[in-house]
């Protein structure tokens, strides 16, 4: 599973972000376990819309709130990488194991 905090200026358009995620979900690559929306207005006041499953807790949201500047919104996503679970199961059935797994954020590395 992966917990993502996707921040963007203003109210932003969550549809723009959720559209490719929904496509991945439909194709079976990921399972969306929970979504929560946060919004900090220009004066710093915070509003939140909890997700349906409740897997993203108030404590998780409080940590994410610290990352938001005034006039910024965020989507908090809890996703399961279905493809990774399937691959891990295949390794285990072959008596193998995942010896390491490191996620490199797109802004931290460049593929050549």
C-alpha positions in Angstrom: 0.0 0.0 0.0 1.0 3.6 -0.5 -0.2 6.8 1.2 0.1 9.8 -1.1 -0.5 13.5 -0.3 -1.0 15.3 -3.6 -1.0 19.1 -3.1 -2.0 21.7 -5.6 -2.7 25.5 -5.6 -6.1 26.9 -4.9 -9.2 24.7 -5.1 -7.7 22.8 -8.0 -9.5 20.2 -10.0 -9.6 16.8 -8.3 -11.1 15.4 -11.4 -7.9 16.0 -13.3 -6.0 13.9 -10.7 -8.6 11.3 -10.2 -9.2 10.5 -13.9 -5.9 8.7 -14.5 -6.2 7.0 -11.1 -9.7 5.8 -12.0 -8.3 4.4 -15.3 -5.6 2.5 -13.4 -8.2 1.2 -11.0 -10.5 0.0 -13.8 -7.6 -1.7 -15.5 -6.8 -3.6 -12.3 -3.3 -2.0 -11.6 -4.3 -0.3 -8.3 -7.0 -0.5 -5.8 -8.2 2.8 -4.3 -8.7 2.1 -0.6 -9.5 5.6 0.6 -9.6 9.2 -0.5 -9.7 12.3 1.7 -9.8 16.0 0.6 -8.2 18.9 2.4 -8.4 22.6 1.7 -6.6 25.5 3.4 -8.0 28.9 2.4 -6.1 32.1 2.0 -6.4 32.9 5.7 -5.2 29.5 6.7 -8.5 28.0 7.8 -8.8 24.3 7.0 -11.7 22.2 5.7 -11.6 18.5 5.2 -13.9 16.0 3.6 -13.3 12.5 5.0 -13.2 9.4 2.8 -15.8 6.7 2.8 -13.8 3.8 4.3 -12.1 5.7 7.1 -8.8 4.1 6.5 -7.2 7.5 6.3 -7.5 8.6 9.9 -7.8 12.0 11.5 -4.2 11.6 12.6 -3.1 11.0 9.0 -5.0 14.1 7.9 -3.5 16.2 10.7 0.0 15.3 9.5 -0.9 16.1 5.9 -2.4 19.4 7.0 1.1 20.5 8.2 2.2 20.3 4.5 -0.4 22.7 3.2 0.3 26.4 2.6 -2.5 28.9 2.6 -4.7 28.7 -0.5 -3.7 25.1 -1.2 -5.6 21.9 -1.5 -4.6 18.3 -1.2 -5.9 14.8 -2.0 -4.9 12.1 0.4 -4.9 8.8 -1.3 -4.4 5.3 0.1 -3.8 2.9 -2.8 -2.8 -0.7 -3.1 -0.6 -1.6 -6.0 -2.4 -4.8 -7.1 0.3 -5.5 -9.7 3.0 -5.6 -6.9 0.9 -7.9 -4.8 0.5 -10.3 -7.7 4.2 -10.2 -8.5 5.1 -10.8 -4.8 2.7 -13.8 -4.7 4.5 -15.2 -7.8 7.9 -14.8 -6.2 6.7 -16.5 -3.1 5.2 -19.5 -5.0 8.6 -19.9 -6.6 10.3 -20.0 -3.2 11.6 -16.5 -3.8 11.4 -13.3 -1.8 11.4 -9.6 -2.4 14.8 -8.7 -1.1 14.3 -4.9 -1.4 11.8 -2.4 -2.6 12.5 1.3 -2.9 10.2 3.9 -4.3 11.8 6.8 -6.1 9.6 9.8 -6.5 9.5 11.3 -10.0 11.2 14.5 -8.9 14.1 12.6 -7.2 15.4 10.7 -10.2 15.6 10.8 -13.9 15.4 7.8 -16.3 17.7 8.0 -19.3 
